Amino acid sequence: MILNLDTRAPFAPPVVDRLSVRVVVDSHYERFLPKATHPVVGIEHVGAIPGRQMSTLAGEWGLSLHLESEYRGARTQHLLDFGYTPEILNRNFDLLGIDPAKINGLILSHGHRDHYGGLVGFVNQHRTRMREDLALYVGGETIFREKWVRGRDDKEVVSWGALDRTALTAQNVVPVCCGAPLALEGPFTTGQVERTSFEKVTGGTQVRYEHYTDAERRGQLVKDEHQDELGTCFIVQGRGLVVISSCGHTGIVNTVRTAMKVANVSKLHAVIGGFHLGMAAPDYIQHTVDELAALNPDAIVPMHCTGANFIQAMRQRMPDRVVANNLGSRFTFGA
């Protein structure tokens, strides 16, 4: 059973004094990065792990972010997404010295394996040390649906699996549906992302639904519209809105606009995460850059599936706003 909170009281977003985003899983790790500074972002890169000279952080295709926020001296922690495999997530979690007992909740941005793949193995390893009333915040029931992708020859369609609800239930992890905006302890989720910009839904996966169209009723596969994708956001006191888009299949501009609308905040402080523009055409990338520039964020931290072409285009347009990402890095916003 999934707990649905869409009938709750009117939405009121929380505010934090400080936010730190730690990259637990991503595909790029450079050990010898020089110290970096930015006018509005505190940047800490990770080189050798003290006391662990015989170990190193490991990268994989996927994303997991540790989020720690502070308000009036009280701190809360959330883990957003879980990479592709539990082996990498658990390894990096340990090396970075993150305490699972201090995690207030888990958030899953959408139902792709490179974001949920490490979840069950992570919970199995750490559940006894975590809070008893642990919740997994998701965008909707469809997050548990099986996903399908094209095979190597692009002719056959193969299963990409599905998130194991039974395994989570066995560990007393309660899925909480936030298809509408939901205020957590520190962050808030956007709910379903509105599709109002020029952007198209990307991602390549297909799903088999049980109703709606004739094709779906016949059991045929249809394009995954990512109705369950959500953004995770913070309002940082005196700075503005920080929007984290783990993949942005529904469009990074759509995600940011939705977050600004539901929070009723006009000042965009930072945009972080995957923007899913690695395969985008040059004109599409340029259009995205134009729209983001108009939204005028103070900082942009591209990760995961964003793509080198977009990062290059953004550096040309707003060179002082782009912050380089690296596995293990911590980015801090606020006082």
SULDA-V285851 format. One record per residue. N is the residue number from 1. NEAR is the number of other C-alpha atoms within 10 Angstrom. Layout:
N;NEAR  N;NEAR
This chain:
1;10  2;15  3;16  4;17  5;14  6;14  7;7  8;10  9;8  10;9  11;13  12;13  13;22  14;19  15;21  16;23  17;21  18;23  19;26  20;20  21;23  22;23  23;25  24;33  25;34  26;26  27;16  28;16  29;21  30;13  31;16  32;10  33;12  34;10  35;9  36;12  37;11  38;12  39;9  40;16  41;22  42;15  43;19  44;18  45;21  46;19  47;17  48;13  49;15  50;9  51;8  52;9  53;8  54;7  55;13  56;15  57;23  58;19  59;20  60;18  61;16  62;29  63;30  64;29  65;25  66;22  67;23  68;21  69;25  70;19  71;17  72;8  73;9  74;10  75;17  76;19  77;25  78;22  79;21  80;26  81;29  82;31  83;29  84;23  85;22  86;20  87;15  88;22  89;28  90;22  91;17  92;22  93;21  94;14  95;18  96;18  97;9  98;15  99;13  100;21  101;14  102;15  103;19  104;20  105;20  106;22  107;24  108;26  109;25  110;26  111;25  112;26  113;21  114;20  115;24  116;27  117;25  118;23  119;26  120;21  121;18  122;20  123;20  124;14  125;12  126;13  127;18  128;12  129;13  130;16  131;14  132;12  133;10  134;17  135;18  136;19  137;24  138;28  139;30  140;25  141;18  142;16  143;23  144;17  145;15  146;19  147;23  148;21  149;17  150;15  151;11  152;9  153;7  154;8  155;8  156;9  157;15  158;13  159;14  160;14  161;16  162;17  163;19  164;15  165;16  166;12  167;15  168;19  169;13  170;10  171;15  172;15  173;21  174;19  175;24  176;20  177;21  178;24  179;23  180;20  181;27  182;24  183;17  184;16  185;18  186;27  187;26  188;25  189;28  190;30  191;26  192;21  193;27  194;19  195;16  196;13  197;15  198;12  199;16  200;14  201;15  202;19  203;19  204;13  205;20  206;22  207;21  208;19  209;19  210;13  211;11  212;8  213;12  214;10  215;14  216;15  217;13  218;12  219;14  220;14  221;17  222;15  223;15  224;19  225;17  226;25  227;19  228;24  229;28  230;35  231;28  232;24  233;26  234;30  235;27  236;24  237;17  238;14  239;18  240;21  241;25  242;27  243;29  244;29  245;26  246;31  247;29  248;29  249;27  250;27  251;25  252;30  253;23  254;20  255;30  256;26  257;24  258;23  259;30  260;21  261;13  262;18  263;21  264;12  265;14  266;13  267;17  268;21  269;24  270;25  271;25  272;23  273;25  274;23  275;26  276;25  277;25  278;16  279;15  280;15  281;11  282;13  283;9  284;15  285;20  286;17  287;13  288;23  289;21  290;14  291;15  292;19  293;15  294;9  295;16  296;16  297;19  298;21  299;23  300;26  301;19  302;26  303;28  304;22  305;21  306;22  307;18  308;14  309;17  310;24  311;23  312;13  313;16  314;23  315;16  316;12  317;15  318;18  319;13  320;14  321;21  322;22  323;21  324;13  325;23  326;24  327;27  328;29  329;19  330;21  331;20  332;19  333;24  334;20  335;12
